[in-house]
């Protein structure tokens, strides 16, 4: 049972639409490299599409009903969008859920130090990375600094061609024999992933503040940051600075059929889900799109999927619709159906030995469903019910949407998780449905333009046509 590659099925008009969707997607992931940047962009797009902030509706004493569109945000990191359908909301919603955080390197709270004429930021990596992939490449700094008085200062350095970039150094091969004898996880130690940020000493002693002559380079860095952003060294305590690859997403290949860019896990699913949500108008079952944080470290914390944000905001929506009984929230969630929109490991013929070919995800074959993820004996997975899978097959086939199924590598090699099991804990029907990518968790990942276009189609069909599942 082999699924076909989908490029051949596209008409000339389809291929124009593929390029248009890909261009829109590239612009989003080039501009949105942190969770906050993603949510800010999503809010702007949602408001342009007619969505209202749920807090504004509450403050104005308003109500919502069929056809209304509202959204809720937590601290610019997590977002839920609702398009109210004609069916009773207690019958359930159709939900798309993706995460907007990606593997990266974070700046520590006490980061600045100097060593033999170089200034560095001390760092702590975030999520599962191969540390050796992050050295000797151009890096940018994105994030926010919150000053003592609560003033927020947005930071973005390294994206404009006229701006400086940063890097993490590595030992030269001529002196690298001892390093090359280490196992791959130890080639670069976590504490050596420190960012090189400057080398010119401060010549104005009056600007050096508490830094003595031995830390003149650090003093110069602090002066530059204060001149441009008005921040001081102590402001790093309340900062959230992320180190990510500099530069825009680019077309890949002579045929320009692929995209190379940072953070495609899982922003490729986040933005295709958002595109689908914003392009969906009247629906029978209420449509919902979730963009969440912290998936790469277990979906923990107030902005992760394991928080009560989604349940609380769904309760607010129901209250605005006249449902005030707590059981209504439980019924709504338990009767819902969800696509956990997350990426799959695309089959790479150069590393074919880690895949099981019949059950692998392939670039250029459309969206991919993972019935379960987890590790080895399906540990930690949400195993989707066949009744739900059959219903999805039906609506996708009916709309000529291409899809295939996969597992994350060979049984005793593969492993991973998504937010699916968290949502399944609420009693709803959930399956992972995303796009295959190559080089997952690397500084640059590879995707197919054809899959991006087909994912938007798949997600729109799901939102518009999925019905409840009889149990």
N, C-alpha and C positions, 0 to 999 in steps of 0.2 A: 504494500500500500504506500506508494510514493507520490507525494504532492509535487505539482509542477512549479517551475519558476514562473513568475507572473508578468515579467516585462512584455512577453509576447501577446498577452491578452489586452494590453492597453492600446486604444485608438490614438490617432494623432492628437485629438482634443484631450484625451486622458493624459498623455505625456506632457502637454502644456500645463495641465492641472497639477501633475506630479511636481514639475519644476516650481510652480507657484507656491505650493505647500512647502516644499523643501526650502525655498528662499525665506519664507516666513519663519520656518523653524530655525534655520541657521541664524537669522537675525536675533531670535529670542535667546538661543543658548550662547551666542556671542556676547550679548548684553547682560545676561542673567547668570552669574557664576556663583552666587551665594543664595541661601534660602531667602534672605530678605529681598534681594534683587528679584528673585522669581515671584515672590508674593506681591511685591509692589507692581510688577508688570501685570500679573494676573488681575489685581484689583483694577488697574487702569483699563485693561481690556474688558473686564466684566462690566464696569460702569458704562463704558462706551456701548455695550450690548444691552443696556437697560436694566442691569442688576442694581439693587439698592442695598446699602449696608443695613443689616438687621437691627443694629443699635439705633439707627435713625428712625426706623419704623416704630421701635419700642418707645423712644423718647417722644415721638409725636402722637403716641397713643393710637397708632394705626392698627389695621388688621390686614391679613393677606389671604388670598384664595386662589382659585384656579387661574393660571396664566401669569401669576406674579413670579418675579425672579428676585431672590435675595441672596446675600452672601454674608459670611462671618469670618473674622480674622483673629488669630491670637498672636500678638507681638510680632507681626510681620514674618511669621515663620510657618504658620499653618492656616489653611483656608478651607472653608466649605461653601459650596454654591448649591442653591436649590432652585429648580424650575417646577412650580407646583402644577401637578397634572389634574385631569378631570376625575380620575378614580379616587375613592377615599384613601387618604394617605395611610391609614391603618392597614390597608391591603399591601403596603410595602412600597419601597422606592427601588429604582434602578440606579446603582451607584458605580461610579468609576473612581478608583483610589490609587494615587501614585505618590511617590515621595520626591521632594525637591532638594534633599541634601545629597552630597556626593563625597567620595573619598577626597581627602585634601590634607594639608598641613596647617595646624593652628599655631598662632603666636601665644606663648605663655604669658601669665599675668605679670611676671617680673622678667622681662625678656632681654633687655639691653645689656650687652657686655662688650668688652674690648680685649683683644689678645694680639700682641705684637703688631700693632698698627692697623688692625682690621676691627671694624665694628660688626656685631652680629645681633640677630634676634634669636633667642632660644625658642625652641618649638616643641610641639607634641603632635604627632600625626593622628588623623581622625579616620576611622574606618579601616577596612582591610586593603593594604597597599603592598606592592613590592617596593621596598624602600629604595633599592638601587635604581629604579626607573625615574626617581625624582631629582637626581643630581645632574648638574651641568646643563640644565635647560633654562630658558628665560622664564622667570616667575613674576607674577604680579601680586599685589596686596590689596584685598578688598575687605571692607567691613565697616564697623561703626565704633567710635569712641564716645563714651558718655562721660562728660565732665562732672565734677563734684556737684555743680548746681543743677544737673539734669540735662544740660544742653547736649544734644546729639550732633556729632560731627561725622559725616559720611567720608570714608576713605576709599579711594580707588587710584592706585598708582601702578603704572606699568602697561596700560592698555593703549594709550595714545602713542603713536610712533615717535613723538617728540619727548615722551617721558622716559625716565630710566626704568630698567628692569632689575631684577635681583636673581640670585642663583644660590645653589648649594654646591659646594666644591667636592671634588673627588681626587684621590691620589692618582698620579700619572702611571701609565702601564710600566714604565721603566723601573718604578719603585713599588710596583703593585704585587709582586710575587707572594708575599705573606697574605695579602688581602684575598687573592684569587684561590687560596687554599681553604678559605672559609666556606661553609654552606651558604646558599643564597640568602636566607633570612639574616645572616650575620655579616654579609659583605659590607653593608652600610648599617651601622648601629643607629637606633632611634635617637639617641642623644647627639649623634653627629649630623642630624638633619637640620643644622642651624643655618639660618639665612644670612648670606653676606650682604651687608647694607651700606658699607662705606669704608673709606681709608684716608680721607683728608682731615688733618687735625684742625681744631679750632685755634685761630691765632689771636682772638679777642678774649682775653682773660675775663673781662667783665661779663661775657656771655656764657661762660663755662658753668655757672651756678655752682652746684656742689661737686662737680667733677674736677679732679685735680689734673695736673699736667700729664699723668700717666694715662688718663682717660680722655685725652683731648679730641680723639676721633669721635667718641661717643657724645662728647659735649657739642661737637659740630652737628651731629645728627639731630640732637635735641633742639638745637637752635633752628635748624631747617624745618623741623616739624612744628615748632612754635610759630615761626614766621608764616608758614603756609596754612596751618590748621588751628593755631592757637591752643595747642595741647602741650601738657607738661609730662614729665616722666611718670608721675604718680597716676596720671590718667590711664595708663595701661592696665591698672588694676580693674577698671570698669570698661574694658575694651573687648571687642569681639572681632579679631582680625584673622582673616583666612588667606593662606598662601596658595595660589592656584596658577596653572600655566597661563602665561601671557599670550594674547593673540586671539584672533577670531576663528570660528569654525570655517573650514574650507571644503570645497569640492575635492573629491579624491578620485583619481584614475583619469586616463586619457579620455574616457567616455563620460566623465563627470557623473557617474552613476551612484557614487557613495559620498558620505560626509565624514570628515575627520574633525573631531572636536572634543573639548573637555566636558565632562559632566553629563554625558549622554545616559549613563546610569544614574538617576532614572528620569532625567529631565526629558528624554525622548518620549517617555510615556506620559509624563506630566503635561507637556505642552500639546501632544496629540489628543490627550483626554480633554484638556481645556479647549482646544479648537473645536472638538466635537460638541462639547457642552454649550459653547457660545453660538454654535451654528444650529443648534436644535431649538425649534420653536415650540409649537403646541405638542403636548405629550399626554398620554393617558395616565400612566404611572408617573408619579413625581420623579424627576431626574435629579441626580446629585453628583457633584464632582468634589473629591477630596484631594487636597494637596498637603502633604504632611512632612514633618521633619524627623530627624534622628533615626531613620530606618537603618542606616549603615552601622549604628551602634546598638541595635536592639529595640528601636522604636520607643525608647524610654523618655522620661522627663515630661514637662508640661506641654511641650510642642510635639511630642511623639504620638504615635497611634495608640499607645497603651494608656494615654491620658483620657480624661473624661470630656475632652473638648467636643468631640463629635456628638456624643450622647447629649451633652448639655445644650448644644446649639440646635440639635434636632428637637429637644424638648421645647426650646424657645419658639421654633417654627410652629410646632403643634399648638402651643399656647396662643400664638397669634392667629391660628386658624380656629380657635374655640375649643381645642381639646385640652382639658385641664387635669385629667386623670392620669396618674403615673403609668397605669397599665397601657395607655395609648402609645407611649413611647416604646415600651417593650414590644407591643404588637407590631408597630411600624418597623422596628429594626429586625425583628425575627422574621417578618414576612418579606424582607427586602432581598434583592439579588445583587451581586456585586462582581465586577471584574477588578481584581487586584492587578492594576496595570504596572507591571514591573518587567524588566528586561530579562532575556534568556541569553545563555552563552552561545553565541553563533559558532557553528562548526567551522573550524580552521583546518584545512587540509595539511598544513605544516605541523600540526599537533594532533593528528587524527587519532593517535593512540589513547587519548584521554576521553574520547567520545564513543558512544555506541550509535553507529550510523543510522540505524532504522528509527531511533528515538532521539534524534538531535535536531536542534534549531538551525535553520539555514537562511542566510541573507538572501533576499529576493524571492521568498516564497510566501510573503504576507505575515500576518500576525501569528504568534505561536502561543499555544495553551500548554501550561504545565498543570496536570491534574494534581500533582503533589510536588513539593520540593523536599526540604529536610536533608538528612544525612543517612547514608548506609541504609538501615531498615526503615526509612521514611521518618526517622526521628525528628520531631519538631515541625512536621508538615501539617498542612490542612488538605486532607484528601477529598477532592470534590466528588459530589454524588453524580452517578451516571444519568439520573433523570434531568439534572441541571445541564449537564454537558449535551444531552440529546436536544434539549430545547434551544441551546445556543447554536448547535449545528444546523438546526432547522431554519432559524432566522438568517444565519449567514449564507447558507446555501440558497435560500430563497432570494437573496439580494446579490448573489454572485460575488460575495466577499471571500477572498482567498485566505486560508488559514492552514496551519499544521500543528502537530503536537510534539512535545519533546520532554526530555528529562535533562537535569543539569549534570551531564557527564556520565561516565560509567558508574555502576552501583557503588563500588567500593572506593571510587576516586572522587566522585562529585559530592556536592553539598552546598547548601545555602538556604536562605529563608527570606520571606517577604512579610507584608502586613496581613496576608490572607488569614492566618490562623487567629489573629487578634479579632478580626471582624467575624470569623466563624464562631468565636466564643459568644457572640451576641445572638446566635441562632440562625443567621441568614445563610443563604447559599452563596458560596464564594469559589472562584477559580482564578488562578493567575493567568493573565492574558497580556502579553507585551510584545516587544520587538526584539529580534536577535541582534546582538552586537559583537564585534570582535574586540579583543584587548580590554575586556571589562576591568574596571578599577585602575587602568593605566592612566597616565596624564592625558593621553589622547586616545579616544575610542572611535570605532568605525561602525557606521550604520549604512543601510540602503535607503535611497530615496523612494524606491518603489514600496518598501515596507512602511515608511512614514505615511505615505498617501493612503495605503490600504488600512493602516491602523485607524486613521481618522474615520474612514468609511465604516470600519467594524464597530468603533465606539459609538458612532451616530446611530447605527442600526440597533445596537443593544439598548441605548437610551430610549429610542422611539418605539421599539417593537417587542422588547422582552416582556413576558407576562409572569405572573406568580407561578410558583411550583407547588403542585399538589403533593402533600406528603402522606 
